[in-house]
Structures are given as C-alpha cells and as structure tokens.
Amino acid sequence: MTSTINTNGLDVNYPIPGKNNSSQGFRNNFTNIKDNLVVAGEEITEIQNKVVVKEGLTGIPIDNDMANTLISNAAIQSFRHTTYNLGSSLSGTVLVNALNGDVQYGTVSANTTINFAGWAPTNTESTIKLRLSFANTSASITFPSEVDFSENLIENSNSDINPTGNLVVLKPPYDADYLEYNFTTLDCGNSITIQPTNRPYKTTQIVTRPLIPPTGFEGDRNGDIAVDNFVQPVNVTESAMTTNIFSTTSTTDFYINMPVQFSGNVFGGIQAGTTYYISYIDTDTSFAVSLTEGGSNIALSSATGLMEAIPLAYLYTCTGTYDSVDATANVSLSTASSNSVTLGAPIDILYTPYYALNHPVIFTDLSDGANVALMGLDASTVYFVKSILTDGSEFTLTRTRTNGIADGPTVEVTSTTPSQVSATFYTQGHDIWKKIPLTVDGSSSGMTGDIALASLANLTIGGGTNGYFLQTDGSGVLSWAAGGGSGNGTVGGSNTQIQFNNSGSFAGSSNLTFDTSTGILDLTGTLSVTGNVISTVSMYTANLTSTNALTANLVNAQLVNINGNLNANNVTATNGDVTASANVVANVEVSAPAGNITTLQSDVIGATSLSAGSLIVPSYDPTNVAPVLNVTTSVDATTPGFVALSTETGIQAVGTVAGDAYPLIAHINEVNNYVTLNTNGVSLPKAYAGLEITVNNTSNANIKVYGNTLDGTQSLGNLQTSRIAKFTATSGNSTVAGTWYVTSVYGPTNTVG
C-alpha cells in the first residue's frame, strides 16, 4: 500500500537565517507536521491490526488470524501443523474443533462418538488429522453422519450396528498401535470425507508372506492378497532310467510333494506344462518326481539336455476374517520309528478343541539355534496334524490337506529331544485363505481337486463347433472334438432297441430289444458270456454259452452250455443239451427232452423233477458221500440211455448204465424207492451192504436184471411185465462187491424168473 503522509506543505527553507522571519511560517510547518503525524499514526495502527508478525508487538497480543484472506504466489518452507490433545481417556461424545489444531490426538478408553466443529467457510478446503491410540482394544468409534465412507477403505468398519448408518470402527485392527485418519470438508462440515493414513500395508498391497496357514493369522481379513516365498527354478541336465532321478544344479529349498513344472526342451519322458510333485531328494543335486502327491517315482528314460524345473508358487486371496484360536505348547520329543512329535508343557491344550486332527501347526525355534531342523522339520512352515497317538500328546504330520483332510504322505522326522521348540496350532475357526497356482507361461492352470461353482444358468467356453465335446489327451490338455455318430447324442435304431457302438456311431437292432412294460430283454441270436450270468427272472434263449457260473431261470432255451455252476429254479433246453462243467442245481425242474443233461463233477444235481434223453455223470467214488443226483419226485428217461436217482449217496440207473473204473453205485436206504423201466434191461449198481433197490417193470416185455460185481455181472433173472421186485445187497464195501438178493416181488405172479 502507498502511505498518505504528504510533506509537500513543509517549507524546508523557513526560517531564513539572518532575517527577522514571521512566526506564521513556524505555525504552517507545525500544522503540516502534525497532520502527517496523525496520518502516520493511523497507518501504523492499521499495520499493527492487519499484518502478520512472527512475534507480538510490545504491549500488543499477537493475532495472526488471516480471517480467510487469500495468500497467493508464495514460496513456503518448513511450515508446521498445530496439535491439540483431546485427552488420555476418551469416551462418550468427544468434540473435535478444527480451531483447536490441525492435528488432534487422544487415547480411547471406552466406546466413543466423535463430533466435529470449527470448519473453514464453504468453498474452502479444511482438513483435520485425528490420531487415536487405544487403552481398550475392544472399544468402538462412531463418526457423525456427515462422514462419507467406504467399508472397504476403513479397517474393521461396520455400519450395521448403528441404526443411523454412521461409520463405525468396531475395534482397532490387530497389532495397530494407533489409528490415524484425515477428515476433509469443502462445505463447512456438511459433508466430510475420511482417509486412513496408517492403514496396514498388508491389506493394501500384494505382499510376500513366508507362510500362510488356511486359517490365516490375527489381523487377516477379506480382500487381503499375498504370495508365498518362491523357490528358485533350477536347470536339469540329465535323467537316468535306472534310478528315475534327475540331475540338477541345486535342490536347495526343495521339499517332498513340492509341485513343480518343466519347461524348455524337455526330455526323459517329461511333459512340458504338466504339474509333477517332488517324490524323492537324493542329494543336493538330484531328485525324482511323481504324478500325484505321495505317489511313486515316474519312470524316466535316460537322456541329457537342458530344461528348467520350476517350483510352483501360489497367489493367496483372503475370503474372510480371522476367527481361529491359536494354542502353543513346547515340543519334548520327535521319534523316527513312528515319525511322531510329542508335546510337553503346557499340557493343558491337550484333550481340548485346541488340538485335533487336520489342524494346521507351525514349529518355531525359541532360540537362535536350529532345533526344528534337528527334528527333520522346517521352522515357520505350515504342517497339518495327520494322526494322534497314545494319550493325545503324540501326533504325526503331513504337509498337504485336501478338502479339510490331512491326507498327504506322513512327514518323516528324526529322533531327537529338542530344546526351545514350540508348536502352535490354529483351531476352531474357518479356512479363509484360498490359493491359486502361478504356472509357467502357456501351461495349464495346475489346479487340482474339486472346484465348486455357484448355481449357473449358462457356462460359456469359447471355440468348438455345435455338437463338439471337450476331450483330453491324458496330460491335462483339452481340445474340442467331433462327437461319434450323429455327434450330438442322437439315438440309432427304433423304439425299444438297445444302443450300441457301430463303428463309432450310435445304432440299434431288432435282434436286441428291451420292453419296459414287461421287463423282458429279448435277444435273437447267441448270448456268449465270459463272466457270471445272474438273473432272478426267466430267460428265453436260443443258445446260451457261459464260461463262468450261471444263476438264472432258463425256460425254452435251445441249448444251455455252462463252463461252471448252473443254478436255477427251472432249466429247460427244448431242442438241445444242458451241460455244466461243475454243478447243475435246479430247485424245481431240469429238462432236456430232446437232448442230454450232463455234469462233469460228482456233486449235487437237485430237482423235483428231471426229464432227459439221458443223464451223463462221472464215475462214482464210494468215498465221496455227497449225492451225485438228488431228485425228490420223479425221473423219466424217454429214450434209451440211463438216468440216476438217489436220496442219499450214489446213483440208481434205469436203462444202460455206463461207468469208468467202477460201475455206478446207488446208496438207497429207504424202501419204496422205485426205478421205472421204459425199455431195455436193468443193470443194478455195485452191491454195497445195506442197499435196497426196487425195480418196476412197466414195459410190455420181460426184462433181464443184472447185479454188478467187481469182476463181472451177476445174473438175477427176468422180471416179468407189470412186476415189481425189491433187491437187497449184502456184504459189500468200498473195495469188495457184495451179492444182490431178491427179497420180494409184487405183481400177478410175484416172481422173478
């Protein structure tokens, strides 16, 4: 500003020396000086009232209040913010007045509600920094409704507990010494924005964390992102077929079941981009891999070259808030024979929910030594409890867990008594960390196990042609391929015809049908079975051939040929034979009216009725007490041949009896067991003490009856037509034939002659 002091009215040449000057000149100069002193006083007073000073003038209190006056185009240096102490025990309602200081601080001792005042006028920006420490870590802070916020921005925020919708910080984040926020307004506090200035670094950055158990740690919350420590890739120079081992530059930091992929010009039978697992570490420069965790070494071919083995790293995302409980106990022992770790004090964590199967556990060296390594374990590494032994203080470990189950290979430990080693278990909470494998460029994702998808209306995968399907080459690579036949699943043939593969196309045939209304499976042709045939209903077949056992109900079969047991209620071969290499067991009837019934083992044939052109059985062994034939009702031989009947052991023949080493023998201890003759004569089996056989001649002619002996045939005479004769054998045994005698004859003449 320009001063208004005007000295033009002063006569600087008055008075004139040596002359008698008028006093008026003095008066004029004095008046001019006085007027200018008044002006100067006014200007000094205005300066004192309006200028900024670095300290107060004498007798005048300092007041540098600019009253919202603009200062522009200024270079500033070392400006400072004023502070104000809100108090050391904040609770209830606390007023934060901007006029008290730019930075205000205090200590929270109980739930506190913050209000603001003293903001700058509208259309100017005003900011307050609020720094709060906590004497009570469970105390909450509620901000006024004017504060505009984002719950994703503020740690531990939740507006749901306040019906007004105000921003509420439930409690300070874990390990936070204080919370610091900047509050800014452009409209004199009608709307206020909040910005945290000391938000934990791990919640705003992708950070490297040395270990991440599924439960996480105190302070972890939804939205956190991290990567684990990465094991350096190594060069592989050789594979050995004899040992299935790779040679490399170094296996430092490798561990059993570590996932790894290979890239470059791969060799030794390895597939690029496939995820393998370290299965064996021989030395610091050799290792083997498997296709699955805990699997056997894959077979390699001998080769040399240069390829990279790249350990997989994972990106971790947190999908919840830490809610587990950690419990720590000292380790007293590790035992190699059982690969177990034993806990010492404090023992109170045992037999409680703090310690159970599948829980994560981390071992820590409590000193500067390598005590965890002496156990054969890695410190600060996540393991899982695989099994609990003895009284609960002893357990085994694995490094992997699938769907919450510690199902990986048991970690091998060495025998030692460690000192200063602790085991920390994480229990009772939820698994909040999920991991995504970071794979080699161009490789598959490497994801294994189940991937749970929410309910989807549509799932779109690019590529392919209508009707194509995804197929794998066996190494995890998927591609689109044309479908067989019609390509889109269109059936072949007509209704009821069963579908089959006809040169890559769906097809049906009228020779193979199924009727759902009747439950009948119809085959026109031959059924050939190499395994078992089992049916609980009737089977109507032309020819049935099986190389194993058959359990079925066969009716109107043209031919039944079983290389094994035949078990059925009814077996009927209308135009062929019934043949079994083992047993034929029919609970009701076995019938081959135009063929033979053949069994090649001296075991049971059971039926309430049996009808066949002939029954063929093996030679009888008297030492075998199992019945060859057990028919409880009737036996009918309609054509020349023979058929057998017995209630206990052996057979009784009608018609021509054929045997090998010995004639066929019947053991019949019941009277009124009949053999009905339709043709030819009767040749009784070898005489065996106590046997009784009744022969009924229903033919129209006399028949000859012979009694078999070890050295020939004993002629017993003729049995006349319509006569019934009972024969009894005496004195025989398993090696010596006895003699048959006629004990009684019934009929018109009552004789055998």
Beta strands, then each sheet from edge to edge (+ up, - down):
strand 1: 83-97
strand 2: 103-117
strand 3: 126-134
strand 4: 141-142
strand 5: 147-148
strand 6: 168-169
strand 7: 178-185
strand 8: 192-196
strand 9: 206-209
strand 10: 225-228
strand 11: 234-240
strand 12: 245-248
strand 13: 259-264
strand 14: 276-283
strand 15: 286-290
strand 16: 303-311
strand 17: 313-318
strand 18: 325-335
strand 19: 340-343
strand 20: 360-365
strand 21: 382-389
strand 22: 394-398
strand 23: 421-427
strand 24: 433-438
strand 25: 469-472
strand 26: 478-481
strand 27: 500-502
strand 28: 505-507
strand 29: 512-515
strand 30: 520-523
strand 31: 526-529
strand 32: 533-539
strand 33: 543-546
strand 34: 550-557
strand 35: 559-562
strand 36: 566-573
strand 37: 578-580
strand 38: 584-599
strand 39: 605-616
strand 40: 630-637
strand 41: 642-644
strand 42: 649-650
strand 43: 653-655
strand 44: 666-667
strand 45: 674-677
strand 46: 682-684
strand 47: 692-697
strand 48: 703-709
strand 49: 712-719
strand 50: 724-730
strand 51: 739-746
sheet 1: 1+ 2+ 3+ 7- 8+ 5+
sheet 2: 1+ 2+ 4+ 6-
sheet 3: 9+ 10+ 17- 24+
sheet 4: 11+ 12- 15+ 14- 13+ 16- 11+
sheet 5: 18+ 19- 22+ 21- 20+ 23- 18+
sheet 6: 25+ 26-
sheet 7: 27+ 28-
sheet 8: 29+ 30-
sheet 9: 31+ 33+ 35+ 37+ 38+ 36+ 34+ 32+
sheet 10: 31+ 33+ 35+ 37+ 38+ 39+ 40+
sheet 11: 41+ 43-
sheet 12: 42+ 44-
sheet 13: 45+ 47+ 50- 51+
sheet 14: 46+ 48+ 49-
end
